[in-house]
Amino acid sequence: MGKLKENLAELGNGCSLPVSLEVIGERWCFMILRASFNGIFHFEDFLSEIGIARNILANRLTRLVEAGIMTRRPCDHDKRKVEYRLTEKGSDLLVSIVAIRQWGEKWETGVPSNPVLADAQDRKPIGQISLRAHDDRVLGMQDLCWIDESELREHDARASDDRDQMNVRHLKEIGETSAA
């Protein structure tokens, strides 16, 4: 099989990137997400913290709620107010937001942002977000390739067969040892 590439002409068919960008690929959505990660939950607080127009904020919050990235619910302490909270789906975007921030620090501003994002346990700055192999090696573009899903299933099936054969041999060895 020759080099496999993404079919860029058919990005809508099976590729999650255009679908994802449709939901969050706009500046204000990222700013709302960043504010949410920083503990902002109320409409008025979003307005004052990120300097967004009221109508744009309402539109983007509605979009994020409809996409399941945020929930909208009455406040516990004041049922007249609502709060917007990240769902598990929304919380999973943290890595993407941090990676984009780190990219901006390296290539756009040239300086680390302040405050610095740190590990709460030891209060040291987090490391660079990176692509990692199954064995935790850091990967660069030269280390990547596209493979067809059928090839992946075939590889997984062979690996499973190899493990099964190894287990059978191990059980035979145990049986032979205990019979002796």
C-alpha positions in Angstrom: 0.0 0.0 0.0 1.4 3.4 -0.9 1.4 6.4 1.3 -2.0 7.0 2.8 -3.1 10.6 3.3 -6.2 12.3 4.6 -8.7 12.9 1.8 -8.7 16.7 2.2 -11.4 17.2 -0.5 -13.8 15.2 1.7 -13.1 16.7 5.1 -16.8 16.5 6.0 -17.0 12.8 5.5 -15.7 11.1 8.7 -13.2 13.8 9.7 -13.8 15.2 13.1 -11.8 18.4 12.6 -14.4 20.4 10.6 -17.2 19.3 12.9 -15.1 20.4 16.0 -14.2 23.7 14.4 -17.9 24.4 13.7 -18.5 24.2 17.4 -15.4 25.8 19.0 -13.3 27.2 16.1 -14.0 30.8 16.7 -12.2 33.3 18.9 -15.0 34.1 21.4 -15.7 30.4 22.0 -12.1 30.0 23.0 -12.2 33.0 25.2 -15.4 31.7 27.0 -13.7 28.3 27.5 -10.6 30.0 28.9 -12.8 32.0 31.3 -14.7 28.8 32.3 -11.4 27.1 33.1 -10.6 30.1 35.3 -13.7 29.7 37.3 -16.1 32.1 35.6 -19.7 30.8 35.6 -22.1 33.7 35.3 -23.2 35.6 32.2 -22.3 39.1 33.7 -18.9 37.8 34.8 -18.1 36.6 31.3 -19.1 40.0 30.0 -16.8 41.9 32.3 -13.9 39.5 32.2 -13.5 39.0 28.5 -15.0 42.2 27.1 -17.5 40.5 24.7 -20.7 42.0 23.4 -23.9 40.8 25.2 -25.5 39.4 22.0 -22.3 37.6 20.9 -21.9 36.1 24.4 -25.5 34.9 24.5 -25.0 33.3 21.0 -21.8 31.6 21.9 -23.0 30.3 25.2 -26.1 28.9 23.5 -23.9 27.2 20.9 -21.6 25.7 23.6 -24.6 24.4 25.6 -26.3 22.9 22.5 -23.0 21.2 21.7 -22.8 19.6 25.2 -19.6 21.5 26.1 -21.3 23.5 28.8 -24.5 23.2 30.8 -26.8 26.0 31.8 -28.5 25.7 35.2 -30.0 27.8 38.0 -27.4 28.9 40.6 -27.6 27.0 43.8 -27.5 30.2 45.9 -29.9 32.3 43.8 -32.4 30.5 41.6 -33.0 33.7 39.6 -29.5 33.5 38.2 -28.1 30.9 35.9 -24.6 29.6 35.7 -22.6 28.0 32.9 -20.5 25.0 33.8 -18.2 22.9 31.7 -19.3 19.3 31.1 -16.9 16.4 30.9 -16.8 17.0 27.1 -15.9 20.7 27.7 -13.3 19.9 30.3 -11.6 17.6 27.8 -10.8 20.8 25.8 -8.3 21.9 28.4 -5.4 20.2 26.7 -6.3 21.9 23.4 -6.5 25.3 25.0 -3.2 24.9 26.8 -1.5 23.6 23.6 -2.7 26.7 21.7 -1.6 28.9 24.5 1.9 27.3 24.5 2.1 27.7 20.8 1.2 31.4 21.1 3.9 31.9 23.7 6.5 30.3 21.5 5.5 31.7 18.1 3.4 34.8 18.6 4.3 36.6 21.8 7.7 35.1 22.4 7.2 35.2 26.2 5.6 33.0 28.7 2.1 34.1 29.9 1.6 35.3 33.4 0.2 33.7 35.5 2.0 30.5 34.7 0.0 27.3 34.6 1.4 25.0 37.3 0.9 21.5 38.8 -1.1 22.0 42.0 0.8 19.2 43.7 4.3 20.6 43.5 3.5 24.2 42.2 6.0 23.8 39.3 5.1 24.9 35.7 3.5 22.2 33.5 5.5 20.8 30.7 5.0 21.4 27.0 2.0 19.6 25.5 3.3 17.1 23.0 2.2 14.1 20.9 3.2 10.9 22.5 3.5 7.4 21.2 1.9 4.4 22.9 5.2 3.9 24.7 5.3 7.6 25.8 8.0 8.7 23.3 7.6 12.3 22.2 6.7 12.4 18.5 7.4 15.0 15.8 5.8 15.3 12.4 8.5 13.1 10.9 7.5 10.3 13.3 3.8 10.2 12.1 2.0 8.4 9.3 -1.6 7.8 8.4 -2.8 4.2 8.3 -6.1 2.8 7.2 -8.4 1.6 10.0 -8.4 -1.9 8.5 -4.6 -2.1 8.9 -4.9 -1.1 12.5 -7.6 -3.8 13.2 -5.4 -6.3 11.4 -2.3 -5.3 13.5 -4.4 -5.5 16.7 -5.7 -9.0 15.7 -2.2 -10.2 15.1 -1.0 -8.8 18.4 -3.9 -10.5 20.2 -3.1 -13.9 18.5 0.6 -13.5 19.5 -0.5 -12.9 23.1 -2.8 -15.9 23.0 -0.1 -18.2 21.7 2.3 -16.9 24.3 -0.3 -17.6 27.1 -0.8 -21.1 25.7 2.9 -21.8 25.8 3.1 -20.4 29.3 0.2 -22.6 30.5 1.9 -25.7 28.9 5.2 -24.8 30.7 3.3 -24.5 34.0 1.6 -27.8 33.4 4.9 -29.5 32.6 6.6 -28.0 35.6 3.8 -29.1 38.0 3.6 -32.6 36.5 7.3 -33.2 37.1 
